[in-house]
Amino acid sequence: MAELETRELEYFIAVAEDLHFGHAAARLAIAQPAVSKAVRRLERRLGVKLLERSSRSVALTPAGEALLHHGRHALNAVSAAADRARRAGDQQAHLRLVIKPGGDANLLSGILAAYAGRPDARQVDILFGGATDRADHVRDGRADVALLYAPFDDLTGLDHETLIVEGRVAILPPDHRLASRTEVTLADLAQETLPRWKGVRWTGAPEAGQGPEVTDAAEVLQMIRLGRTIAILPRSLVQPMHPDLVYRPVTDAPSSALVLAWSQDDRRRLVASFVAAAVEAAGAT
């Protein structure tokens, strides 16, 4: 990082997020002139203007937008590298697994049992993440491994092993026009309203109407009961089925996969052993 110093980058990101030098300085607990000097020094080193300043406002330039986006990832990577180095030297380190509540396809108990039977097993700490942030837990070092759903979760920067591949089902209110069918196709659902998952761009039915924004399955089910939307979800995410809703297989929907993911540069035996146990347990079901 010859052109970037982490401290200067941290100062710039604080200003870019607040768009106010004074607020950023207070947040960083340093004097405002130090923040201003650091940002100007960074601009000189990069040879571009990052911020447009006036007496009343601060705004990001296109170069500033780019540095804010990529700079956040860079700082997270530095923090994760330091954390992984410390944990690699800790012979008693626990393994941290992040999951979405109910997002294990009923495999977690078997995976934990298989791992516990290995001679190098460590304690496993279970962390709960939201619908779309679990991959970030692994990328920034908060977790060692994650259970994710492909293609919904972003696997950029991660290695993974597929545990199960499954079809998807449409969840409908009981009075829906398709509720009497035994199965449906994407063409049947093309004009339906589907929820917009916060942080997820792909629904599997691109011609569908845009429905309410949701963050988890509980919100989706409530909206379906109210008649505001339908949903297409991996089969394992709708277990157990709610008796007041109708579930129909979508015969031509792309399959989804539950995967165990970890950082591409994480080669610790701690992680490799857990991955091997998870693959073994999933294969035995």
PEGITA-V508073 format. One record per residue. N is the residue number from 0. RES is the residue in one small letter. PHI is phi in whole degrees, -180 to 180 (NA if undefined). Layout:
<<N;RES;PHI> <N;RES;PHI>>
This chain:
<<0;m;NA> <1;a;-62> <2;e;-91> <3;l;-128> <4;e;-109> <5;t;-61> <6;r;-66> <7;e;-63> <8;l;-63> <9;e;-62> <10;y;-63> <11;f;-61> <12;i;-62> <13;a;-61> <14;v;-66> <15;a;-64> <16;e;-76> <17;d;-90> <18;l;51> <19;h;-162> <20;f;-65> <21;g;-64> <22;h;-65> <23;a;-64> <24;a;-63> <25;a;-63> <26;r;-64> <27;l;-86> <28;a;60> <29;i;-135> <30;a;-73> <31;q;-60> <32;p;-58> <33;a;-66> <34;v;-68> <35;s;-60> <36;k;-63> <37;a;-64> <38;v;-68> <39;r;-63> <40;r;-63> <41;l;-66> <42;e;-63> <43;r;-63> <44;r;-67> <45;l;-84> <46;g;75> <47;v;-139> <48;k;-88> <49;l;-97> <50;l;-132> <51;e;-97> <52;r;-114> <53;s;-138> <54;s;-68> <55;r;-115> <56;s;-151> <57;v;-129> <58;a;-135> <59;l;-81> <60;t;-83> <61;p;-55> <62;a;-65> <63;g;-65> <64;e;-59> <65;a;-64> <66;l;-69> <67;l;-62> <68;h;-62> <69;h;-78> <70;g;-66> <71;r;-59> <72;h;-64> <73;a;-65> <74;l;-64> <75;n;-62> <76;a;-66> <77;v;-63> <78;s;-63> <79;a;-65> <80;a;-62> <81;a;-64> <82;d;-65> <83;r;-67> <84;a;-64> <85;r;-62> <86;r;-71> <87;a;-64> <88;g;-89> <89;d;-97> <90;q;-71> <91;q;-110> <92;a;-60> <93;h;-79> <94;l;-94> <95;r;-109> <96;l;-113> <97;v;-107> <98;i;-137> <99;k;-92> <100;p;-52> <101;g;79> <102;g;-102> <103;d;-117> <104;a;53> <105;n;61> <106;l;-97> <107;l;-62> <108;s;-60> <109;g;-67> <110;i;-64> <111;l;-64> <112;a;-66> <113;a;-64> <114;y;-69> <115;a;-61> <116;g;-82> <117;r;-87> <118;p;-65> <119;d;-102> <120;a;-64> <121;r;-116> <122;q;-68> <123;v;-108> <124;d;-95> <125;i;-93> <126;l;-111> <127;f;-109> <128;g;-114> <129;g;-84> <130;a;-67> <131;t;-131> <132;d;-108> <133;r;-70> <134;a;-63> <135;d;-65> <136;h;-58> <137;v;-76> <138;r;-63> <139;d;-99> <140;g;89> <141;r;-70> <142;a;-136> <143;d;-91> <144;v;-141> <145;a;-144> <146;l;-92> <147;l;-129> <148;y;-112> <149;a;-97> <150;p;-96> <151;f;-72> <152;d;-85> <153;d;-80> <154;l;-99> <155;t;-58> <156;g;81> <157;l;-120> <158;d;-94> <159;h;-157> <160;e;-122> <161;t;-80> <162;l;-97> <163;i;-145> <164;v;-117> <165;e;-143> <166;g;-79> <167;r;-124> <168;v;-125> <169;a;-91> <170;i;-107> <171;l;-129> <172;p;-70> <173;p;-64> <174;d;-95> <175;h;-69> <176;r;-61> <177;l;-100> <178;a;-65> <179;s;-82> <180;r;-74> <181;t;-88> <182;e;-156> <183;v;-136> <184;t;-120> <185;l;-62> <186;a;-63> <187;d;-62> <188;l;-99> <189;a;-60> <190;q;-100> <191;e;-82> <192;t;-94> <193;l;-114> <194;p;-69> <195;r;-100> <196;w;-76> <197;k;-61> <198;g;87> <199;v;-119> <200;r;-94> <201;w;-107> <202;t;-107> <203;g;90> <204;a;-139> <205;p;-64> <206;e;-88> <207;a;-71> <208;g;-70> <209;q;-89> <210;g;-101> <211;p;-68> <212;e;-78> <213;v;-133> <214;t;-119> <215;d;-154> <216;a;-65> <217;a;-61> <218;e;-65> <219;v;-60> <220;l;-62> <221;q;-64> <222;m;-66> <223;i;-67> <224;r;-62> <225;l;-82> <226;g;79> <227;r;-88> <228;t;-163> <229;i;-122> <230;a;-148> <231;i;-122> <232;l;-131> <233;p;-56> <234;r;-55> <235;s;-68> <236;l;-80> <237;v;-111> <238;q;-103> <239;p;-74> <240;m;-76> <241;h;-81> <242;p;-66> <243;d;-95> <244;l;-128> <245;v;-113> <246;y;-121> <247;r;-131> <248;p;-60> <249;v;-100> <250;t;-67> <251;d;-112> <252;a;-72> <253;p;-56> <254;s;-66> <255;s;-116> <256;a;-134> <257;l;-88> <258;v;-124> <259;l;-101> <260;a;-120> <261;w;-150> <262;s;-65> <263;q;-61> <264;d;-98> <265;d;-95> <266;r;-112> <267;r;-69> <268;r;-61> <269;l;-53> <270;v;-77> <271;a;-59> <272;s;-67> <273;f;-67> <274;v;-60> <275;a;-62> <276;a;-65> <277;a;-65> <278;v;-64> <279;e;-63> <280;a;-66> <281;a;-65> <282;g;-69> <283;a;-87> <284;t;-86>>
